[in-house]
Structure formats: structure tokens, C-alpha cells
């Protein structure tokens, strides 16, 4: 079994899209950070 400790992340501005019709025509940026809280995933 693999268990990982993953930090929570807060996004302030921006975001992304996986749609080629969107990202091929527009530039993008994301501002995010992690906080001192974690989730364990198995």
C-alpha cells in the first residue's frame, strides 16, 4: 500500500482549462500556495 502526505493548496487568482480551443488562444497564469495542513491519501 502506498500512502502519501499531501498539503492543502489555496488558489488566489487564475486557473486553467484543458480545452485546446481555450488554451491555444489565451495566455494564463495561476497564483497559489500551500498551507500547513495535510491530507493523507492511500
Secondary structure by P-SEA (a helix, b strand, c coil): cbbbbbbbbbbcccccccccccccccccccccccccbbbbcc
